[in-house]
Amino acid sequence: MDIVRYSCLETVHDKREIVLLKAFPCRWGRCSFCDYIHDNSEDEQAMNVTNREVIGRITGRYGVLQVINSGSCFEIPPATLQLVKETVDRLQIRKLYMEAWWGYRYRLDEMREFFGIPIIFITGVETFDEHFRNDVLKKGFEYNSVAEIKRFFQSVCLVVGIKGQTREMIARDIKILLDNFEYGTINLYVNNTTGIEADPDLQNWFKSEYAWLPERKGIDVLWKNTDFGVGAS
């Protein structure tokens, strides 16, 4: 399987480069719908070799960089993080996007201090429906209020179009996102190697009902999971 690890996002509101790096296993690793963790590794030397080649493609053309991996930024090897830092400094990149699981929320300032530039932290809520998020998707993500999430994260990821979701659930999720967060990513679910299945009828409804969403500043909609130009091809 070929994995594309670098892309330049030219058509999004916040134009930026994006890199998909190799990292250690996801600390949570139990989400029922996720098979991205197959990209994780324990071979630190090999990961750093791969990551060095990917990071070497960054140009800094927009001054904005998104760094993702199959888990959280805290699982990226230290030598790779150092290389990202050196690249950010050398190319005068002014803003980063990074992802972290909810369980890392108290450590986010470590990354801010390390890089010394603003970071938009993203977390995968997937849905604000408590039952579906934790009992079906197995996210391990419990919070007391949306305000608590906003305290730590500037952006959330939602996933839509899964069997068991409803139109009402998705509409509520979108409203909460738009009412509370400056940034967000909405992923139309794609069948993978897990047992979680897409709902084609629900997805067609979403495509029609929310065709306008990509026009909303700060919101990225991935109609396909490779729309950012990285991932398995």
Residue pairs with C-beta under 8 A, 6 or more apart in sequence:
1 232
2 232
2 233
3 20
3 39
3 230
3 231
3 232
3 233
4 20
4 226
4 229
4 230
4 231
4 232
4 233
5 19
5 20
5 21
5 50
5 54
5 230
6 17
6 18
6 19
6 20
6 54
6 57
6 58
6 230
7 17
7 18
7 228
7 229
7 230
8 15
8 16
8 17
8 18
8 59
8 61
8 62
8 229
9 15
9 16
9 17
9 18
9 66
9 228
9 229
12 220
13 217
13 218
13 219
13 220
14 64
14 218
15 62
15 64
16 62
16 64
16 65
16 66
16 95
16 97
17 58
17 59
17 60
17 61
17 62
17 64
17 65
17 66
18 65
18 66
18 67
18 68
18 97
18 228
18 229
18 230
19 54
19 55
19 57
19 58
19 65
19 66
19 67
19 68
19 230
20 39
20 54
20 68
20 69
20 230
20 231
21 47
21 50
21 51
21 54
21 55
21 67
21 68
21 69
21 76
21 80
22 39
22 40
22 41
22 46
22 47
22 50
22 51
22 69
22 77
22 80
23 40
23 41
23 47
23 69
23 70
23 71
23 75
23 76
23 77
23 80
24 40
24 41
24 42
24 44
24 47
24 71
24 75
24 76
24 77
25 37
25 40
25 41
25 42
25 71
25 75
26 37
26 40
26 70
26 71
26 72
26 75
26 101
27 71
27 72
27 74
27 75
27 101
27 103
27 104
28 71
28 101
28 103
28 139
28 140
29 37
29 71
30 138
30 140
31 124
31 137
31 138
31 139
31 140
32 136
32 137
32 138
32 194
32 195
32 196
33 126
33 137
33 159
33 162
33 189
33 192
33 194
33 196
34 194
35 192
35 193
35 194
36 70
37 70
37 71
38 70
38 193
39 69
39 70
40 70
40 71
40 75
41 47
44 77
44 79
47 77
47 80
48 77
48 79
48 80
48 83
51 76
51 77
51 80
51 83
52 80
52 83
55 80
55 83
55 84
55 87
58 65
58 87
58 91
59 91
60 87
60 90
60 91
60 92
60 93
63 91
63 92
63 93
63 94
63 95
64 93
64 94
64 95
64 96
64 97
65 88
65 93
65 95
65 96
65 97
66 96
66 97
66 98
67 73
67 76
67 84
67 96
67 97
67 98
68 98
68 99
68 230
69 75
69 76
69 99
71 101
72 99
72 100
72 101
72 104
73 81
73 98
73 99
73 100
73 111
74 100
74 104
74 107
74 111
76 84
81 114
84 115
85 114
85 115
87 93
88 96
88 115
88 117
93 117
94 117
94 118
95 117
95 118
95 119
95 120
96 115
96 117
96 118
96 119
96 120
97 119
97 120
97 122
97 155
98 111
98 119
98 120
98 121
98 122
99 121
99 122
99 123
99 124
99 157
100 107
100 108
100 121
100 122
100 123
100 153
101 123
101 124
101 140
101 141
102 123
102 139
102 140
102 141
102 143
103 140
105 123
105 152
105 153
108 119
108 121
108 152
111 119
111 121
112 118
112 119
120 154
120 155
120 183
121 152
121 153
121 154
121 155
122 153
122 154
122 155
122 156
122 157
122 183
122 185
123 141
123 149
123 152
123 153
123 155
123 156
123 157
124 139
124 141
124 156
124 157
124 159
125 133
125 139
125 141
125 149
125 156
125 157
125 158
126 133
126 137
126 139
126 141
126 157
126 158
126 159
127 133
127 137
127 158
127 159
127 165
127 169
127 173
128 146
128 172
128 173
128 176
129 169
129 172
129 173
130 142
132 164
132 165
132 169
133 139
133 141
134 140
134 141
134 142
136 162
136 164
136 196
137 159
137 162
137 196
143 149
146 176
146 180
149 156
149 180
150 180
150 181
153 181
154 181
154 182
154 183
155 181
155 182
155 183
155 184
155 185
155 218
156 177
156 181
156 184
156 185
157 184
157 185
157 186
157 187
158 173
158 174
158 177
158 184
158 185
158 186
158 187
159 186
159 187
159 188
159 189
160 170
160 173
160 186
160 187
160 188
160 189
160 202
160 203
160 206
161 188
161 189
161 198
161 199
161 200
161 202
161 203
161 206
162 189
162 196
162 197
162 198
162 199
162 202
163 196
163 197
163 198
163 199
163 202
164 199
165 199
165 202
166 202
167 202
167 205
167 209
170 202
170 206
171 209
174 186
174 210
174 213
177 184
177 186
177 219
178 184
178 216
178 219
181 218
182 218
183 218
183 219
184 218
184 219
184 220
185 219
185 220
185 221
185 222
186 210
186 213
186 219
186 220
186 221
186 222
187 222
187 225
188 203
188 206
188 207
188 221
188 222
188 223
188 224
188 225
189 196
189 198
189 203
190 198
190 224
190 225
191 197
191 198
207 223
210 221
213 219
213 221
214 220
214 221
220 228
221 227
222 228
225 231
226 232
226 233
